[in-house]
Amino acid sequence: MNPIHLHARAPAAALLAAAFLTSTAAGQMSFSVDWRSRSLAQPASNTGGVPITEGDILGPAPGAPGLGPFPNVSIRLLGGALDLTNFSTCQGHAPLTPCGIEVDALASGLDDALFPDAPLTGGPRGAVTMPRRRVWFSVDEWATGLAGTANPPYPQVVTEGNNPAQVWDASADVFVDIDLPAGPLPPGAVTPNNVGTIDGNGVQSSSGRVYFGVGLREPNNPLIHNGDNLDALELGPQILMSGARIYFSLDAGFLDPLNGTSNSATAAVNGFRGADVLTIRPSTGLPVSLYASATSLGLDIFGGPGSDDLDALALRDNGDGVFQPSLTPYDWVGGGRDMLLFSVRRGSAVVNRPDSIFGIPIQPGDILTTPLPTALGGLSPFPGIFIAAENLGLRTARGAVGQHGDDLDALDITEKPCFDCNENGVEDAVDIATGASSDNNGNGIPDECEDKVVEFCFCDSNAPSPCGNSDAAAGCENSTGAGALMLTNIAGGGSVSVLADNLIFSTTQVRQNINGILFMGPGTKPAAPFDDGVRCIGNPTFRFALENSGPAATIVYGPGLVATAATRFGPAGTIDPGETWFFQCWYRDAGGPCGQNANLSNAVKVSYTP
């Protein structure tokens, strides 16, 4: 656990920043829930009984992401660290009771800008991949998805929403686009599509879909609110790094036209508007401040102050912490201006007002950008539609008074996939949904990754030896005259199942009674000389305990390495389903050919399954 943040308004004991979970984007997922969510007042799994609130920045439950069920989610940062006025008095309040502490949108200020992609070299053999910036989003409990976009058997809003199957599983889930081009995109620009990537509870829903979950509650019937609504989202570690700046918005107080109740009025309680973007750097103890005003975003204009609510946020600040609104899309690429993309809540006055780019009615499911000025061709003083909701597979009711489209509830833009077991730079769920990968057993993992163990980093022409001591079938030659060979028991009953935890690594062709260390990392690096061998695993690395080769001249690790890693390395070194980890063995070798008295085995790549 990270040190407790000091803060001006709340006692130090109430302010907590939880550690990062894993090295993947999903493991570093931060989110919030709304004031109707059933996780409220439940004890977080990592805080010794501290109750969850709608003002906290949350993280996945222990053991998540994976296939559930799970314990309660974790708290990464208590709402007091965001300078929420009522936080200390609202801790422990029951769900369905607004308390003026709801965090409505969240960003690190370092989201990826949607500009053209470039080739990226990666993977153990230097494969060239083409990364994409993808749009991640959530919807609220009323969402149904756009009719006709279902793509069974893969989860989408239309299969997880409340129509026609009455599933009600969508509001705790996170969805991702499938190969959207760069915006601005009007309605109908592309075939509408999305795929579920992060589930609320990780348990098969009544729709028959199952994919990796985080520990939230499902289903969430909007008439009785028996589950959770994921209300803000940020993927990646930046938001909780030391000294990080956090950007967020707070809930407005106007009437929700679908459920007939008022929102929580958190923004007004804290002296702001629901369409303002706020910022704070918790490590400084300074109070929250206004980053981008509602009017600078083209909001609170038609209905006056407090009439609009910013409901999702993706932000790329140019580094000065001062908002310079974008005038035209992509003028933020050069760093002179800031990318600020957002949505508005159902019931906002700006809904059905003409946007400034296309002149069409704005909907709650649209991804919006700052207004296009009239001098540059802007058609209204309101926000511009950057990606119309229909392109995301969301239902709309453009221009229809009294009708309501789907709410886009949370937003993030990233390049790095959450789950990419085949290392092609594409989200596994997208590979499956597009047919690039098969998933015959329906567990959300591409079949080519199932029980996948690959030996690599042999001391051959791809990994030149330090002193001519090559061994093309193992690590570099040692004092035995051969290279150390590390293999697993995958052919003898071992598996890459996290739950089974029965994988064994055995390193042979070393001297008797010498010490060695198994180490692992989440990525690779170009093969480089290291002692008498070559190293192919990049930083960060995690080292298991010292082991001796004994009379059998074999260094053995496992079974039980998954459990050992979780205990020994903590969240950053926890092995989760869907992740790929790389292993290599370093060992003592007095009298070796290059005179360094130590050497390395080959390496092994392991793609883990539930």
HELIX and SHEET records of a PDB file:
HELIX    1   1 ALA A   12  ALA A   14  5                                   3    
HELIX    2   2 GLY A   79  LEU A   82  5                                   4    
HELIX    3   3 PHE A   87  CYS A   90  1                                   4    
HELIX    4   4 VAL A  157  GLU A  160  1                                   4    
HELIX    5   5 ALA A  170  ALA A  172  5                                   3    
HELIX    6   6 GLN A  238  LEU A  240  5                                   3    
HELIX    7   7 THR A  266  VAL A  269  1                                   4    
HELIX    8   8 PRO A  282  THR A  284  5                                   3    
HELIX    9   9 THR A  295  LEU A  297  5                                   3    
HELIX   10  10 THR A  374  LEU A  376  5                                   3    
HELIX   11  11 ALA A  389  LEU A  392  5                                   4    
HELIX   12  12 ASP A  428  THR A  434  1                                   7    
HELIX   13  13 ASP A  447  CYS A  449  5                                   3    
HELIX   14  14 ILE A  490  GLY A  492  5                                   3    
HELIX   15  15 LEU A  561  PHE A  569  1                                   9    
HELIX   16  16 PRO A  571  GLY A  573  5                                   3    
SHEET    1   A 2 MET A  29  VAL A  33  0                                        
SHEET    2   A 2 LEU A 230  LEU A 235 -1                                        
SHEET    1   B 2 ILE A  57  GLY A  59  0                                        
SHEET    2   B 2 SER A  74  LEU A  77 -1                                        
SHEET    1   C 4 VAL A 103  ALA A 107  0                                        
SHEET    2   C 4 ILE A 246  LEU A 250 -1                                        
SHEET    3   C 4 VAL A 277  ILE A 280 -1                                        
SHEET    4   C 4 SER A 289  ALA A 292 -1                                        
SHEET    1   D 2 LEU A 120  GLY A 122  0                                        
SHEET    2   D 2 ALA A 127  THR A 129 -1                                        
SHEET    1   E 4 ASN A 194  ILE A 198  0                                        
SHEET    2   E 4 VAL A 174  ASP A 177 -1                                        
SHEET    3   E 4 ARG A 134  VAL A 139 -1                                        
SHEET    4   E 4 LEU A 408  THR A 414 -1                                        
SHEET    1   F 2 LEU A 310  ARG A 316  0                                        
SHEET    2   F 2 MET A 339  VAL A 344 -1                                        
SHEET    1   G 2 ILE A 367  THR A 369  0                                        
SHEET    2   G 2 GLY A 384  ILE A 387 -1                                        
SHEET    1   H 5 LYS A 452  PHE A 456  0                                        
SHEET    2   H 5 ALA A 598  SER A 607 -1                                        
SHEET    3   H 5 THR A 580  ARG A 588 -1                                        
SHEET    4   H 5 ASN A 515  GLY A 521 -1                                        
SHEET    5   H 5 PHE A 542  ARG A 543 -1                                        
SHEET    1   I 5 LYS A 452  PHE A 456  0                                        
SHEET    2   I 5 ALA A 598  SER A 607 -1                                        
SHEET    3   I 5 THR A 580  ARG A 588 -1                                        
SHEET    4   I 5 ASN A 515  GLY A 521 -1                                        
SHEET    5   I 5 GLU A 547  ASN A 548 -1                                        
SHEET    1   J 3 LEU A 485  THR A 488  0                                        
SHEET    2   J 3 PHE A 505  THR A 508 -1                                        
SHEET    3   J 3 ILE A 555  TYR A 557 -1                                        
SHEET    1   K 2 THR A 524  PHE A 530  0                                        
SHEET    2   K 2 GLY A 533  ILE A 537 -1                                        
END                                                                             
